[in-house]
Amino acid sequence: MGLEIAHHLKEWYRTNRRDLAFRRTRDPYAILVAEAILQRTRMVAGLPYYERFLARFPTIADLANASEEEVLRAWEGLGFYGRARNLQRAAILILSDHGGRVPEQVSALRTLPGVGDYTAGAVASIAFGVPVPAIDGNATRVLARVFCLRGDLSRGEGRRRLLAIAESLVPATEPGMYNQALMELGATVCVPRAPRCPVCPVQSMCGAFAEGRAEAYPNVRRTTTVPTVRVAFALIERRGRVLLMQRPSRGVLAKFWSLPGGEVGADEDEATGLRRMFSLKGVSVRIDEPLGRVEHTFSHRRWRGLILRGRLAGTIRPHADLIWAGPEDLERLPVVPFQRRFLEGPRSSRRRSGV
Ligand code: SF4
């Protein structure tokens, strides 16, 4: 059955795959970049970032030798910025420990920062033809349905069963194409809701289809609730420049440049919170009209609040992590993505939006 599934999947993939740049390369570095992006981003949304990133850092050495700020700037807007930092650390390690060549073996790939079983399997099979599985969420769903696997397949016994089946299915020839076909089937046909079983190439081998209840597999429901915290940021301008501060090196949006501000206390409104934050720096500030709302969800918290116009009542001394940023700085620096629209374009045309 394993060979049959692989054969049907590859035949289907040859004529049905989406023609995306991610899938046109066997360059291991490009695949490493693609997989880092696709870990948390949908393929179509990630494509322009992938192309820009490779144009900006065409080789492992280019990425390894770049500044962290340059890497974050290229990643700005993709979220989950730990991926970008890990990718650069991986490039540095590949340069220092592997002679600048991405290693072929899964065990060596797994030692690179940010590279788990899935990414190691994808790089090894697609770039080097090593017959190992690459099981992402889409592939998991297909296998769960074909083999009627229920429960939590991300850990413990469920995970072991899934991996044992996945390993037994990988063909010796064209394992990379097979892995991509399995993932593509999950992304385009065997989708979470209303799978397109009538056009599925493995329908005759699918246990869930035979039972007539494809959507029952896998049956894990995970509900994650993230706490909401209120935030406020001040847009303060002076002679065509805007005041920016660099966020701490740890935590949410680490090292990104931001409008001054942050989380406000439970017992204060946004303007009061901003005045308190500035007073801690020894500066008083006048807070004027709101310019826009903040609604942003991270993996573990949700920010909700306001961006307000502010005016300094005194002077503030710029230093390494507090600058008056001009257009050239805004072009060069990684800026908190949802704030960028307030910083670009002629200041005079900025409108009160979303308030
Ligand atoms: Fe998924 Fe339906 Fe194909 Fe089974 S037959 S693998 S449920 S699309």
Residues whose N, C-alpha, C, O or C-beta is under 5 A from the ligand:
A	BS01	SF4	V142 R145 V189 C190 P195 R196 C197 C200 V202 Q203 C206 A208 F209 A214
